[in-house]
Amino acid sequence: MAHYDLVVIGSGPAGQRAAIQGAKSGKRVALIEKREVIGGVCINTGTIPSKTMREAVLHLSGYNYQNIYGVSYRVKEKITMADLAFRVQHVIKTEIDVTQAQLARNGIEVITGTASFVSPNKVQVTSSRGSVDLDADFMVIGTGTKPASSEKVPINSRTIINSDQILDMPSIPKTLMVVGGGVIGVEYTCMFATLGVRVTLIEKRPRLLEFADSEIIEALSYHLRDHRVTMRLNEEVHSVEETGGGTGVVANLESNKKVSGDALLYAVGRQGNIDELNLPAASLEADNRGRIKVDENYRTAQQHIYAVGDVIGFPSLASVSMEQGRLAVAHALNIPVRSNPNYFPFGIYTIPEISFIGKTEEQLTDEDVPYEVGVAYYREIARGQIRGDTTGRLKLIFHRETLELLGVHIIGEGASELLHIGQAVLILKGKVDYFVDTVFNYPTLAECYKAAAFNGLNKLV
C-alpha cells in the first residue's frame, strides 16, 4: 500500500489547487482522477467549454458589432455546431496540456481511476488496469458535480439533452426550450438566442438568478426579450415527450400549458459526484443533492478529510473552488493564509455578461443600512460607443454617511474583468470618492467608476 501525506480526489480547479498547495509545502501528494484526461468538469464539459463556446458565438455572429454595422451583420452567415466545437476542442486541449505540465512541475503523482473509500484513511483506486490502495494523513474530496436528472425529463442525448451534451447536438436547432433559469440555463439561453434560435426559458421561480441584484437581472431580462426569448416564469415542467418521430419535443407544464420546440435543454441544478466514493466507509454522508457538509475550514465530519468545490454546494464557481482547495490544505498543514469568503466575486457569462461583489440593494434594505446608488451607462462612455455596447451599466452601492463602498454590480461586455477595480477598493474598505479623485485612462470602460461615483455623490447634495 502506498502512503502519501495528502491524497486529493478529483482534478478540477479545487483538486488542482489543493494538490499544488500540498506539493509546494513539501508534502508527497497523489491526485486521483477517474477520467483519462485531467481537469474535471471545469475543463472538459463545464466552465471552459461553455465560455469558449460563448466567445465563438460572439465572434461568428458578429454580435459585438451589430449596433454599429446593423443587426444583419455576420462574420459567418451559416454557423454550425462544428464551428463552435472546433474552437472549444482547441482550448480544452491547451488547458489540459497546461494543467498536466503544472502538476508535473510540482511533483504531483496523478493516478487514473475511480476512488472509493475503504476506511477513513484509505482509498482504493480502480481502473481498467486493476486496483491500488492508498492511505494518507489528509484527504481532500473535490469530485465536483454532474447534471441533475429528473424522471419527468427523459434525456435521450439527441433532442432532449443536459448541459454536458450541448456540443454533441448534430445541428443548431431553430427553436429550443431551456428548463432552468439558473446560471447554466441562462448562459446557454443567451448563446442560442444570439445565434438566432427562438428560445423559450422555463423557470419555476418568479425571477432569474435570485442571488444577484434585481436591477441588473431586470436589465438582462429586458435584453433577452429584445432577442426574442420567451420567458415562462413561475412555471414548472410536468412531463416531456418527443413528437414527430423524434424530430421535436413538447414540454407539458404544471399549469396545463404546452411548449414545443426542436430540442430541449434540461439545466435544473447539478448533483454532487459522490456515488462511487463509498462515503459510509469513511463515516461520511451527503445530502439528497450529493453535497458534503463542511465547516468554515472545509473540514468534514472526519477532521482529516476536507471537501471543496462544487461538491459542497453554493456558490459553485471555478474561481471560488480554487481558493477553497488552497485554503483547505493550508488549514490541514497549519499554514497561515488570509482570505475573506464574503468578498468572493461572481462572474456570470451571459450575453451581456454580469459580474458583482459585495451587497445588493435587497440585502442592505433587509439589514437597515443607509445606502446610496450611483450608476453609469456604457452608452454614455466613449469606450462603450466605440465597442458598440450600449446595453451595459455599472452600479456602485455605498454607505450614505461613511461613503464606504458596499457593492459593485455590472452588466455589459467585459464586466468580469472590470469588476476587479471595484473589488480592490471594496476589500480595502475604500470610499466611493476614491473613484472621483482617480484618473482613468481615456477612453476606457473603467471610466464608468468615475461617472457612477459622481452620479451617486450628487444625490447626497
FENGI-V326842 format. One record per pair of residues at least 12 apart in sequence whose ideal C-beta (glycine too) atoms are under 8 Angstrom apart, sorted by the first residue. I is the first residue (numbers start at 1). J is the second residue. D is the distance in whole Angstrom. If there is no record, write none. Layout:
i->I j->J d->D
i->I j->J d->D
This chain:
i->1 j->122 d->8
i->1 j->133 d->5
i->1 j->134 d->7
i->1 j->135 d->6
i->2 j->30 d->7
i->2 j->132 d->7
i->2 j->133 d->8
i->2 j->134 d->5
i->2 j->135 d->8
i->3 j->28 d->8
i->3 j->134 d->8
i->3 j->135 d->6
i->3 j->136 d->7
i->4 j->27 d->8
i->4 j->28 d->5
i->4 j->29 d->6
i->4 j->30 d->5
i->4 j->109 d->8
i->4 j->134 d->6
i->4 j->135 d->8
i->4 j->136 d->5
i->4 j->137 d->8
i->5 j->22 d->7
i->5 j->27 d->4
i->5 j->28 d->5
i->5 j->29 d->7
i->5 j->136 d->7
i->5 j->137 d->5
i->5 j->138 d->7
i->6 j->18 d->8
i->6 j->19 d->7
i->6 j->22 d->4
i->6 j->27 d->5
i->6 j->28 d->7
i->6 j->29 d->5
i->6 j->30 d->8
i->6 j->136 d->6
i->6 j->137 d->7
i->6 j->138 d->5
i->6 j->139 d->7
i->6 j->140 d->7
i->6 j->329 d->7
i->6 j->332 d->7
i->7 j->29 d->8
i->7 j->30 d->5
i->7 j->32 d->7
i->7 j->123 d->6
i->7 j->134 d->6
i->7 j->135 d->8
i->7 j->136 d->4
i->7 j->138 d->8
i->7 j->139 d->5
i->7 j->140 d->7
i->8 j->22 d->7
i->8 j->29 d->7
i->8 j->30 d->7
i->8 j->31 d->5
i->8 j->32 d->7
i->8 j->139 d->8
i->8 j->140 d->5
i->8 j->142 d->6
i->8 j->325 d->8
i->9 j->32 d->5
i->9 j->115 d->5
i->9 j->123 d->7
i->9 j->139 d->7
i->9 j->140 d->7
i->9 j->141 d->5
i->9 j->142 d->6
i->9 j->143 d->6
i->9 j->277 d->7
i->10 j->32 d->7
i->10 j->33 d->7
i->10 j->40 d->6
i->10 j->141 d->7
i->10 j->142 d->4
i->10 j->143 d->4
i->10 j->144 d->6
i->10 j->273 d->8
i->10 j->309 d->7
i->10 j->311 d->8
i->11 j->31 d->6
i->11 j->32 d->8
i->11 j->33 d->4
i->11 j->35 d->8
i->11 j->38 d->4
i->11 j->39 d->6
i->11 j->40 d->5
i->11 j->99 d->8
i->11 j->103 d->8
i->11 j->110 d->7
i->11 j->142 d->8
i->12 j->39 d->7
i->12 j->40 d->3
i->12 j->41 d->6
i->12 j->42 d->5
i->12 j->43 d->8
i->12 j->142 d->6
i->12 j->144 d->5
i->12 j->309 d->6
i->12 j->310 d->8
i->12 j->318 d->8
i->12 j->321 d->7
i->13 j->40 d->7
i->13 j->42 d->5
i->13 j->309 d->7
i->13 j->318 d->5
i->13 j->319 d->8
i->13 j->321 d->4
i->13 j->322 d->5
i->13 j->325 d->7
i->14 j->140 d->8
i->14 j->142 d->4
i->14 j->144 d->8
i->14 j->308 d->4
i->14 j->309 d->3
i->14 j->310 d->8
i->14 j->321 d->4
i->14 j->322 d->7
i->14 j->324 d->6
i->14 j->325 d->4
i->15 j->31 d->6
i->15 j->33 d->8
i->15 j->40 d->7
i->15 j->140 d->7
i->15 j->142 d->4
i->15 j->308 d->8
i->15 j->309 d->7
i->15 j->325 d->6
i->16 j->31 d->8
i->16 j->99 d->6
i->16 j->102 d->8
i->16 j->103 d->7
i->16 j->322 d->7
i->16 j->325 d->7
i->17 j->321 d->8
i->17 j->322 d->4
i->17 j->323 d->7
i->17 j->324 d->8
i->17 j->325 d->4
i->17 j->326 d->5
i->18 j->140 d->4
i->18 j->142 d->6
i->18 j->306 d->8
i->18 j->308 d->6
i->18 j->325 d->4
i->18 j->326 d->7
i->18 j->328 d->6
i->18 j->329 d->5
i->19 j->31 d->5
i->19 j->103 d->7
i->19 j->106 d->8
i->19 j->108 d->5
i->19 j->140 d->8
i->19 j->325 d->8
i->20 j->102 d->7
i->20 j->103 d->7
i->20 j->106 d->5
i->20 j->108 d->7
i->20 j->326 d->8
i->21 j->325 d->7
i->21 j->326 d->5
i->21 j->329 d->4
i->21 j->330 d->6
i->21 j->333 d->8
i->21 j->335 d->8
i->22 j->138 d->8
i->22 j->329 d->5
i->22 j->333 d->7
i->23 j->106 d->4
i->23 j->107 d->6
i->23 j->108 d->5
i->24 j->106 d->7
i->25 j->329 d->7
i->25 j->333 d->5
i->25 j->335 d->6
i->27 j->333 d->7
i->28 j->109 d->8
i->29 j->106 d->8
i->29 j->107 d->8
i->29 j->108 d->5
i->29 j->109 d->7
i->30 j->108 d->8
i->30 j->109 d->5
i->30 j->110 d->8
i->30 j->111 d->6
i->30 j->134 d->6
i->30 j->136 d->7
i->31 j->103 d->7
i->31 j->108 d->5
i->31 j->109 d->7
i->31 j->110 d->5
i->31 j->111 d->7
i->32 j->111 d->5
i->32 j->112 d->8
i->32 j->113 d->7
i->32 j->115 d->5
i->32 j->123 d->7
i->32 j->125 d->6
i->32 j->134 d->8
i->33 j->110 d->6
i->33 j->111 d->8
i->33 j->112 d->6
i->34 j->112 d->7
i->34 j->113 d->6
i->34 j->114 d->4
i->34 j->115 d->7
i->34 j->127 d->8
i->34 j->276 d->8
i->35 j->112 d->8
i->36 j->112 d->6
i->37 j->96 d->5
i->38 j->96 d->6
i->38 j->99 d->6
i->38 j->100 d->6
i->38 j->103 d->7
i->38 j->110 d->6
i->39 j->92 d->8
i->39 j->95 d->6
i->39 j->96 d->5
i->39 j->99 d->6
i->40 j->142 d->8
i->40 j->144 d->5
i->41 j->144 d->5
i->41 j->145 d->7
i->41 j->146 d->8
i->41 j->310 d->8
i->42 j->144 d->8
i->42 j->318 d->5
i->42 j->321 d->8
i->43 j->92 d->6
i->43 j->95 d->5
i->43 j->96 d->6
i->43 j->99 d->7
i->44 j->92 d->6
i->45 j->163 d->8
i->45 j->164 d->5
i->46 j->163 d->8
i->46 j->164 d->8
i->47 j->318 d->5
i->48 j->88 d->8
i->48 j->91 d->6
i->48 j->92 d->6
i->48 j->95 d->6
i->49 j->88 d->5
i->49 j->91 d->8
i->49 j->92 d->6
i->49 j->166 d->8
i->49 j->167 d->7
i->50 j->163 d->8
i->50 j->166 d->8
i->50 j->184 d->8
i->50 j->187 d->6
i->50 j->188 d->7
i->50 j->349 d->7
i->51 j->349 d->5
i->52 j->87 d->6
i->52 j->88 d->5
i->52 j->91 d->4
i->52 j->92 d->8
i->53 j->84 d->5
i->53 j->87 d->8
i->53 j->88 d->6
i->53 j->166 d->7
i->53 j->167 d->7
i->53 j->191 d->6
i->54 j->187 d->7
i->54 j->190 d->8
i->54 j->191 d->6
i->54 j->349 d->6
i->54 j->351 d->7
i->55 j->87 d->7
i->56 j->83 d->7
i->56 j->84 d->5
i->56 j->87 d->4
i->56 j->88 d->7
i->57 j->79 d->8
i->57 j->84 d->7
i->57 j->191 d->5
i->57 j->194 d->5
i->57 j->195 d->6
i->57 j->351 d->8
i->58 j->194 d->7
i->58 j->351 d->7
i->59 j->75 d->6
i->60 j->74 d->8
i->60 j->75 d->5
i->60 j->76 d->5
i->60 j->79 d->5
i->60 j->83 d->6
i->60 j->84 d->8
i->61 j->74 d->6
i->61 j->75 d->7
i->61 j->79 d->7
i->61 j->194 d->5
i->61 j->195 d->6
i->61 j->196 d->8
i->62 j->74 d->5
i->62 j->75 d->5
i->63 j->194 d->5
i->63 j->351 d->7
i->64 j->387 d->7
i->64 j->388 d->6
i->64 j->389 d->7
i->64 j->413 d->7
i->65 j->388 d->6
i->66 j->388 d->7
i->67 j->388 d->4
i->67 j->389 d->7
i->67 j->390 d->6
i->68 j->388 d->4
i->79 j->172 d->7
i->79 j->195 d->6
i->80 j->171 d->7
i->80 j->172 d->7
i->81 j->167 d->7
i->81 j->169 d->6
i->81 j->170 d->7
i->81 j->171 d->6
i->81 j->172 d->6
i->84 j->167 d->7
i->85 j->167 d->5
i->88 j->167 d->6
i->111 j->125 d->5
i->111 j->132 d->7
i->111 j->134 d->8
i->112 j->127 d->6
i->113 j->125 d->4
i->113 j->126 d->5
i->113 j->127 d->3
i->113 j->129 d->8
i->113 j->131 d->7
i->113 j->132 d->8
i->114 j->126 d->5
i->114 j->127 d->7
i->114 j->276 d->5
i->115 j->276 d->7
i->115 j->277 d->7
i->116 j->276 d->6
i->116 j->277 d->6
i->116 j->278 d->4
i->116 j->281 d->8
i->117 j->277 d->6
i->117 j->278 d->5
i->117 j->279 d->7
i->117 j->281 d->4
i->117 j->282 d->4
i->117 j->284 d->8
i->118 j->133 d->7
i->118 j->278 d->8
i->118 j->281 d->6
i->119 j->281 d->6
i->119 j->282 d->7
i->120 j->281 d->8
i->120 j->282 d->5
i->120 j->283 d->6
i->120 j->302 d->5
i->120 j->304 d->7
i->120 j->305 d->7
i->121 j->135 d->5
i->121 j->136 d->7
i->121 j->137 d->8
i->121 j->139 d->8
i->121 j->304 d->7
i->122 j->134 d->7
i->122 j->135 d->4
i->123 j->135 d->8
i->123 j->136 d->8
i->123 j->139 d->7
i->137 j->304 d->7
i->138 j->304 d->5
i->138 j->305 d->8
i->138 j->306 d->7
i->138 j->329 d->7
i->138 j->332 d->5
i->138 j->333 d->8
i->139 j->304 d->7
i->139 j->305 d->5
i->139 j->306 d->7
i->140 j->305 d->8
i->140 j->306 d->5
i->140 j->307 d->7
i->140 j->308 d->6
i->140 j->325 d->7
i->140 j->328 d->6
i->140 j->329 d->7
i->140 j->332 d->8
i->141 j->277 d->7
i->141 j->292 d->6
i->141 j->300 d->8
i->141 j->305 d->7
i->141 j->306 d->7
i->141 j->307 d->4
i->141 j->308 d->7
i->141 j->311 d->6
i->142 j->307 d->7
i->142 j->308 d->5
i->142 j->309 d->5
i->142 j->311 d->7
i->142 j->321 d->7
i->142 j->325 d->6
i->143 j->272 d->7
i->143 j->273 d->4
i->143 j->274 d->7
i->143 j->277 d->7
i->143 j->309 d->8
i->143 j->311 d->5
i->144 j->272 d->8
i->144 j->273 d->5
i->144 j->309 d->6
i->144 j->310 d->5
i->144 j->311 d->6
i->145 j->270 d->4
i->145 j->271 d->6
i->145 j->272 d->6
i->145 j->273 d->6
i->145 j->290 d->7
i->145 j->310 d->4
i->145 j->311 d->7
i->145 j->316 d->7
i->146 j->164 d->7
i->146 j->270 d->6
i->146 j->271 d->6
i->146 j->273 d->6
i->147 j->162 d->4
i->147 j->163 d->6
i->147 j->164 d->6
i->147 j->266 d->7
i->147 j->267 d->7
i->147 j->270 d->6
i->147 j->271 d->7
i->148 j->268 d->6
i->148 j->269 d->4
i->148 j->270 d->6
i->148 j->271 d->5
i->148 j->289 d->8
i->149 j->162 d->7
i->149 j->266 d->8
i->149 j->271 d->8
i->150 j->237 d->8
i->150 j->266 d->7
i->150 j->268 d->7
i->152 j->237 d->6
i->152 j->238 d->7
i->152 j->239 d->5
i->152 j->240 d->6
i->153 j->179 d->7
i->153 j->237 d->7
i->153 j->240 d->5
i->153 j->264 d->7
i->153 j->266 d->5
i->154 j->240 d->7
i->155 j->266 d->7
i->156 j->242 d->7
i->158 j->170 d->7
i->158 j->246 d->7
i->159 j->242 d->6
i->159 j->246 d->6
i->159 j->247 d->8
i->159 j->248 d->7
i->159 j->249 d->5
i->159 j->262 d->7
i->159 j->263 d->5
i->159 j->264 d->7
i->160 j->240 d->6
i->160 j->242 d->7
i->160 j->249 d->6
i->160 j->263 d->7
i->160 j->264 d->5
i->160 j->266 d->7
i->161 j->263 d->7
i->161 j->264 d->7
i->161 j->265 d->6
i->161 j->266 d->7
i->162 j->265 d->7
i->162 j->266 d->5
i->162 j->267 d->7
i->163 j->184 d->5
i->163 j->188 d->7
i->163 j->265 d->7
i->163 j->267 d->5
i->166 j->188 d->7
i->166 j->265 d->7
i->169 j->263 d->7
i->172 j->192 d->7
i->172 j->195 d->6
i->172 j->197 d->6
i->173 j->192 d->8
i->173 j->197 d->6
i->173 j->261 d->7
i->173 j->262 d->4
i->173 j->263 d->4
i->174 j->197 d->7
i->174 j->198 d->7
i->174 j->262 d->6
i->175 j->197 d->7
i->175 j->198 d->5
i->175 j->199 d->8
i->175 j->200 d->8
i->175 j->260 d->8
i->175 j->261 d->4
i->175 j->262 d->5
i->175 j->263 d->8
i->176 j->192 d->5
i->176 j->197 d->5
i->176 j->198 d->7
i->176 j->199 d->5
i->176 j->200 d->7
i->176 j->261 d->5
i->176 j->262 d->7
i->176 j->263 d->5
i->176 j->264 d->7
i->176 j->265 d->6
i->177 j->199 d->8
i->177 j->200 d->5
i->177 j->202 d->6
i->177 j->249 d->7
i->177 j->251 d->6
i->177 j->259 d->6
i->177 j->260 d->8
i->177 j->261 d->4
i->177 j->263 d->7
i->177 j->264 d->4
i->177 j->265 d->7
i->178 j->192 d->8
i->178 j->199 d->6
i->178 j->200 d->7
i->178 j->201 d->5
i->178 j->202 d->7
i->178 j->264 d->8
i->178 j->265 d->5
i->178 j->267 d->6
i->179 j->202 d->5
i->179 j->237 d->6
i->179 j->251 d->7
i->179 j->264 d->7
i->179 j->265 d->7
i->179 j->266 d->5
i->179 j->267 d->6
i->179 j->268 d->6
i->180 j->202 d->8
i->180 j->203 d->7
i->180 j->266 d->7
i->180 j->267 d->4
i->180 j->268 d->4
i->180 j->269 d->7
i->181 j->201 d->6
i->181 j->202 d->8
i->181 j->203 d->3
i->181 j->205 d->7
i->181 j->207 d->8
i->181 j->208 d->4
i->181 j->209 d->7
i->181 j->231 d->8
i->181 j->233 d->7
i->182 j->209 d->7
i->182 j->267 d->7
i->182 j->268 d->7
i->182 j->269 d->7
i->183 j->209 d->7
i->183 j->348 d->6
i->184 j->267 d->5
i->184 j->270 d->8
i->185 j->201 d->7
i->185 j->203 d->7
i->185 j->265 d->7
i->185 j->267 d->4
i->185 j->268 d->8
i->186 j->201 d->7
i->186 j->208 d->6
i->186 j->209 d->6
i->186 j->220 d->8
i->186 j->348 d->7
i->186 j->350 d->6
i->187 j->348 d->7
i->187 j->349 d->5
i->187 j->350 d->6
i->188 j->265 d->6
i->188 j->267 d->7
i->189 j->201 d->5
i->189 j->224 d->7
i->189 j->229 d->6
i->190 j->224 d->7
i->190 j->227 d->8
i->190 j->350 d->5
i->190 j->351 d->4
i->191 j->351 d->7
i->193 j->224 d->7
i->193 j->227 d->4
i->193 j->228 d->7
i->193 j->229 d->5
i->193 j->351 d->8
i->194 j->227 d->7
i->194 j->351 d->5
i->198 j->228 d->6
i->198 j->230 d->8
i->198 j->261 d->8
i->199 j->228 d->8
i->199 j->229 d->5
i->199 j->230 d->7
i->200 j->229 d->8
i->200 j->230 d->5
i->200 j->231 d->8
i->200 j->232 d->6
i->200 j->259 d->5
i->200 j->261 d->6
i->201 j->224 d->7
i->201 j->229 d->6
i->201 j->230 d->7
i->201 j->231 d->5
i->201 j->232 d->7
i->202 j->232 d->5
i->202 j->235 d->5
i->202 j->236 d->8
i->202 j->237 d->6
i->202 j->251 d->7
i->202 j->253 d->7
i->202 j->259 d->7
i->203 j->231 d->7
i->203 j->232 d->7
i->203 j->233 d->5
i->203 j->234 d->8
i->203 j->235 d->7
i->204 j->234 d->7
i->204 j->235 d->7
i->204 j->236 d->4
i->205 j->233 d->7
i->205 j->234 d->7
i->206 j->233 d->6
i->206 j->234 d->5
i->207 j->221 d->8
i->207 j->233 d->7
i->208 j->220 d->7
i->208 j->221 d->6
i->208 j->231 d->8
i->208 j->233 d->8
i->209 j->348 d->7
i->209 j->354 d->8
i->211 j->346 d->8
i->212 j->346 d->7
i->212 j->348 d->7
i->212 j->354 d->7
i->212 j->356 d->6
i->212 j->360 d->7
i->212 j->409 d->8
i->213 j->356 d->6
i->213 j->360 d->4
i->213 j->361 d->6
i->213 j->362 d->8
i->213 j->395 d->7
i->213 j->407 d->8
i->213 j->409 d->4
i->214 j->360 d->7
i->214 j->361 d->7
i->214 j->362 d->6
i->215 j->361 d->7
i->215 j->395 d->7
i->215 j->409 d->8
i->216 j->354 d->6
i->216 j->356 d->7
i->216 j->393 d->8
i->216 j->395 d->7
i->216 j->409 d->5
i->216 j->410 d->8
i->216 j->411 d->5
i->219 j->391 d->7
i->219 j->393 d->7
i->219 j->411 d->5
i->220 j->350 d->6
i->220 j->352 d->8
i->220 j->354 d->7
i->220 j->411 d->6
i->223 j->351 d->8
i->223 j->352 d->7
i->223 j->391 d->6
i->232 j->253 d->7
i->232 j->257 d->8
i->232 j->259 d->7
i->235 j->253 d->5
i->235 j->254 d->7
i->235 j->255 d->6
i->235 j->257 d->7
i->236 j->253 d->7
i->236 j->254 d->5
i->237 j->251 d->5
i->237 j->252 d->7
i->237 j->253 d->6
i->237 j->254 d->7
i->238 j->252 d->5
i->238 j->253 d->6
i->238 j->254 d->5
i->239 j->251 d->8
i->239 j->252 d->5
i->240 j->252 d->7
i->240 j->264 d->6
i->240 j->266 d->8
i->243 j->260 d->7
i->247 j->262 d->7
i->248 j->260 d->6
i->248 j->261 d->7
i->248 j->262 d->6
i->249 j->261 d->6
i->249 j->262 d->7
i->249 j->263 d->6
i->249 j->264 d->5
i->251 j->264 d->6
i->269 j->289 d->7
i->270 j->310 d->7
i->270 j->316 d->7
i->271 j->289 d->6
i->271 j->290 d->5
i->272 j->286 d->6
i->272 j->289 d->6
i->272 j->290 d->3
i->272 j->291 d->5
i->272 j->292 d->7
i->272 j->310 d->7
i->272 j->311 d->5
i->273 j->290 d->7
i->273 j->311 d->6
i->274 j->286 d->5
i->274 j->290 d->5
i->274 j->292 d->7
i->274 j->311 d->7
i->275 j->290 d->8
i->279 j->292 d->8
i->282 j->302 d->6
i->282 j->305 d->6
i->283 j->301 d->7
i->283 j->302 d->6
i->284 j->300 d->6
i->284 j->301 d->6
i->284 j->302 d->6
i->284 j->305 d->7
i->285 j->301 d->8
i->289 j->313 d->8
i->290 j->311 d->7
i->291 j->311 d->7
i->291 j->312 d->6
i->291 j->313 d->4
i->292 j->307 d->4
i->292 j->311 d->6
i->292 j->312 d->6
i->293 j->312 d->8
i->294 j->306 d->7
i->294 j->307 d->5
i->294 j->308 d->8
i->294 j->312 d->5
i->297 j->327 d->7
i->297 j->328 d->7
i->297 j->331 d->4
i->298 j->312 d->7
i->298 j->324 d->6
i->298 j->327 d->7
i->298 j->328 d->4
i->298 j->331 d->7
i->299 j->328 d->8
i->299 j->331 d->7
i->304 j->332 d->7
i->306 j->328 d->4
i->306 j->329 d->7
i->306 j->331 d->8
i->306 j->332 d->6
i->307 j->328 d->8
i->308 j->321 d->6
i->308 j->324 d->4
i->308 j->325 d->5
i->308 j->328 d->5
i->309 j->321 d->4
i->309 j->324 d->6
i->309 j->325 d->7
i->312 j->324 d->8
i->315 j->344 d->7
i->315 j->346 d->7
i->317 j->344 d->7
i->317 j->346 d->7
i->317 j->347 d->7
i->319 j->344 d->7
i->319 j->345 d->7
i->319 j->347 d->7
i->320 j->341 d->8
i->320 j->344 d->5
i->323 j->339 d->6
i->323 j->344 d->7
i->327 j->339 d->6
i->340 j->427 d->7
i->343 j->357 d->6
i->343 j->358 d->7
i->343 j->423 d->7
i->343 j->426 d->7
i->343 j->427 d->5
i->344 j->357 d->8
i->345 j->357 d->4
i->345 j->416 d->8
i->345 j->419 d->6
i->345 j->420 d->7
i->345 j->423 d->6
i->347 j->415 d->8
i->347 j->416 d->4
i->347 j->419 d->7
i->349 j->416 d->7
i->352 j->389 d->7
i->352 j->391 d->6
i->352 j->392 d->6
i->352 j->411 d->6
i->352 j->412 d->5
i->352 j->413 d->5
i->352 j->415 d->7
i->353 j->411 d->7
i->353 j->412 d->7
i->353 j->413 d->6
i->353 j->414 d->8
i->353 j->415 d->5
i->353 j->416 d->6
i->354 j->409 d->8
i->354 j->410 d->7
i->354 j->411 d->5
i->354 j->415 d->6
i->355 j->410 d->5
i->355 j->415 d->4
i->355 j->416 d->4
i->355 j->418 d->7
i->355 j->419 d->4
i->356 j->407 d->7
i->356 j->408 d->6
i->356 j->409 d->4
i->356 j->410 d->7
i->356 j->419 d->7
i->357 j->407 d->7
i->357 j->408 d->5
i->357 j->419 d->6
i->357 j->422 d->7
i->357 j->423 d->5
i->357 j->426 d->6
i->358 j->397 d->7
i->358 j->405 d->7
i->358 j->406 d->5
i->358 j->407 d->3
i->358 j->408 d->6
i->358 j->426 d->5
i->359 j->397 d->6
i->359 j->406 d->5
i->359 j->407 d->4
i->360 j->397 d->8
i->360 j->407 d->6
i->360 j->409 d->7
i->361 j->373 d->7
i->361 j->397 d->6
i->361 j->407 d->8
i->364 j->397 d->7
i->364 j->406 d->7
i->364 j->407 d->8
i->369 j->399 d->7
i->369 j->406 d->7
i->370 j->399 d->7
i->370 j->400 d->4
i->370 j->401 d->6
i->371 j->397 d->5
i->371 j->398 d->7
i->371 j->399 d->6
i->371 j->400 d->6
i->371 j->406 d->6
i->372 j->397 d->8
i->372 j->398 d->6
i->372 j->399 d->8
i->372 j->400 d->5
i->372 j->456 d->5
i->372 j->459 d->6
i->372 j->460 d->6
i->373 j->395 d->6
i->373 j->396 d->7
i->373 j->397 d->6
i->373 j->456 d->6
i->373 j->459 d->8
i->374 j->395 d->7
i->374 j->396 d->5
i->374 j->398 d->7
i->374 j->432 d->7
i->374 j->452 d->4
i->374 j->453 d->6
i->374 j->454 d->7
i->374 j->455 d->4
i->374 j->456 d->2
i->374 j->457 d->7
i->374 j->459 d->8
i->375 j->393 d->6
i->375 j->394 d->7
i->375 j->395 d->5
i->375 j->396 d->8
i->375 j->452 d->6
i->375 j->455 d->6
i->375 j->456 d->8
i->376 j->393 d->7
i->376 j->394 d->5
i->376 j->447 d->8
i->376 j->448 d->4
i->376 j->449 d->7
i->376 j->450 d->8
i->376 j->451 d->4
i->376 j->452 d->4
i->376 j->455 d->6
i->377 j->392 d->7
i->377 j->393 d->5
i->378 j->390 d->6
i->378 j->391 d->7
i->378 j->392 d->3
i->378 j->393 d->7
i->378 j->394 d->8
i->378 j->412 d->5
i->378 j->445 d->7
i->378 j->448 d->7
i->379 j->391 d->8
i->379 j->392 d->8
i->380 j->451 d->7
i->381 j->443 d->7
i->381 j->445 d->6
i->381 j->447 d->5
i->381 j->448 d->6
i->381 j->451 d->7
i->382 j->442 d->7
i->382 j->443 d->4
i->382 j->447 d->8
i->383 j->443 d->4
i->383 j->444 d->5
i->383 j->445 d->5
i->383 j->447 d->7
i->384 j->412 d->8
i->384 j->445 d->7
i->386 j->443 d->6
i->387 j->413 d->7
i->387 j->445 d->8
i->389 j->412 d->6
i->389 j->413 d->5
i->391 j->411 d->7
i->391 j->412 d->7
i->392 j->410 d->7
i->392 j->411 d->6
i->392 j->412 d->2
i->392 j->413 d->7
i->392 j->415 d->7
i->392 j->445 d->8
i->393 j->410 d->7
i->393 j->411 d->6
i->393 j->412 d->6
i->393 j->448 d->8
i->394 j->408 d->7
i->394 j->409 d->8
i->394 j->410 d->5
i->394 j->412 d->7
i->394 j->418 d->7
i->394 j->445 d->8
i->394 j->448 d->4
i->394 j->449 d->7
i->394 j->451 d->8
i->394 j->452 d->5
i->395 j->407 d->8
i->395 j->408 d->7
i->395 j->409 d->4
i->395 j->410 d->7
i->395 j->452 d->7
i->396 j->408 d->6
i->396 j->422 d->7
i->396 j->432 d->6
i->396 j->435 d->8
i->396 j->449 d->7
i->396 j->452 d->5
i->396 j->453 d->6
i->396 j->456 d->6
i->397 j->409 d->7
i->398 j->431 d->7
i->398 j->432 d->4
i->398 j->456 d->6
i->400 j->460 d->7
i->402 j->431 d->7
i->403 j->431 d->4
i->403 j->432 d->5
i->403 j->433 d->6
i->403 j->457 d->8
i->404 j->429 d->6
i->404 j->430 d->7
i->404 j->431 d->6
i->404 j->432 d->8
i->405 j->422 d->7
i->405 j->425 d->5
i->405 j->426 d->5
i->405 j->430 d->6
i->405 j->431 d->7
i->405 j->432 d->6
i->405 j->434 d->8
i->406 j->426 d->7
i->407 j->426 d->8
i->408 j->422 d->3
i->408 j->423 d->7
i->408 j->426 d->6
i->410 j->448 d->8
i->412 j->445 d->8
i->414 j->445 d->6
i->418 j->445 d->6
i->418 j->446 d->7
i->418 j->448 d->7
i->421 j->446 d->6
i->421 j->449 d->6
i->422 j->449 d->7
i->432 j->453 d->5
i->432 j->456 d->6
i->432 j->457 d->7
i->433 j->453 d->7
i->433 j->457 d->7
i->434 j->453 d->8
i->435 j->449 d->4
i->435 j->450 d->5
i->435 j->452 d->7
i->435 j->453 d->4
i->436 j->450 d->6
i->436 j->453 d->5
i->436 j->454 d->6
i->436 j->457 d->7
i->438 j->450 d->7
